[in-house]
Amino acid sequence: MEKQRTAITQSTNSATLADVLERILDKGLVIAGDIKIKLVDIELLTIQIRLVIASVEKAKEMGMDWWATDKDFNLGLNTAQNADELEAIKKRVEILESKKLV
């Protein structure tokens, strides 16, 4: 009687953490969830959580580029806005000082 040998096969296409992360950033990943707290059918609190994980390029493709227009993330916008505000304040001070002299 001949013994049959069963071959143990191993996957040669294993994914490393770097591969998985690259795929997630390339394709994008959305996690959404809602938390509701109710007491006797009265809704006390609702929290909606939306999390998007993607590369900057993928986010721009999806139309998400809030960091380009948000003054807290873009120091260039802060500088320009501060310069405009400073110029407006200078003009107001000049007007007020000219009224005092009259």
NORFEN-V218357 format. One record per backbone hydrogen bond with DSSP energy under -0.5 kcal/mol. NH is the residue of the N-H (numbers start at 1). CO is the residue of the C=O. Records with the same first field share a line. If there is no record, write none. Layout:
NH->CO, CO
This chain:
6->4
7->5
9->7
20->16
21->17
22->18
23->19
24->20
25->21
26->22
27->23
28->24
29->53
31->51
33->49
35->47
37->45
38->36
39->42
42->39
43->41
44->37, 42
45->37
47->35
49->33, 47
50->48
51->31
53->29
54->52
55->25
59->55
60->56
61->57
62->58
63->60
64->59
65->63
68->65
69->65, 66
70->66
71->69
73->70
74->70
75->73
77->74
78->74
79->75
80->76
81->77
82->78
83->79
84->80
85->81
86->82
87->83
88->84
89->85
90->86
91->87
92->88
93->89
94->90
95->91
96->92
97->93
98->94
99->95
100->96
101->97
102->98
